Amino acid sequence: MTLWQDQSGQSMAEYGLLTALVAVVSIVAVKALGGSVAAKFAQLAKAIATK
C-alpha cells in the first residue's frame, strides 16, 4: 500500500494544472479586453496629438 501513501508527484501535477488555468484565464482576459484597451490608447494618442 505504499503506492497510495506516496504523494511526491502530486504537487507537480497541481502546479501544472494551476499554470494551465492561469494561462487560459489570461488569454480570455486579453481577448475580451484587448479591443477596448486598444481603442482607449488610440483615443489618448489622438488627444495628445491635438494639443
N, C-alpha and C positions, 0 to 999 in steps of 0.2 A: 503493500500500500504506500510505499514511498513516492510513487508517481503522483498520487493525489496530494501529497504533502508538499512537494516541491513546487514553489511558485516563483522561481527565479526569473523565468522568461515572461511572466505575466506583465510586468511593468513595461517592458519594451513594446509589447502589443498595445498596451494602453496609450503609451506615448505616440505610437504610430496612428492610432485612431483619433487621438486628440489633435495631432498635427493635420490629419486629413480634414477633420471638422473645421478647424481654423482656416484652412486653405479654401474650403468650399464657401464658408461664410464670407471670407474676404473677396472672393471672386464675385459672389452675388451682390455684395455691397458696392463694389466698383462698377459693376454693370448697371445697377439701379441708380447710383448717384453720379455716374460719370457724365451723363448728358447735362444735368443741371449744374454741375461744377464747371464744366467747360463753358456753358452759357454765362455763368457769373464772371468767369475770368475774361471772356470776350467783352462783357458789359463794362468791367473795370478797365480793360485796356482802352476801350472806346472813350470812357470818361477821362482817363489820363491823357489821351491823345488830343482831346478838345481843349485842354487847359493850357 
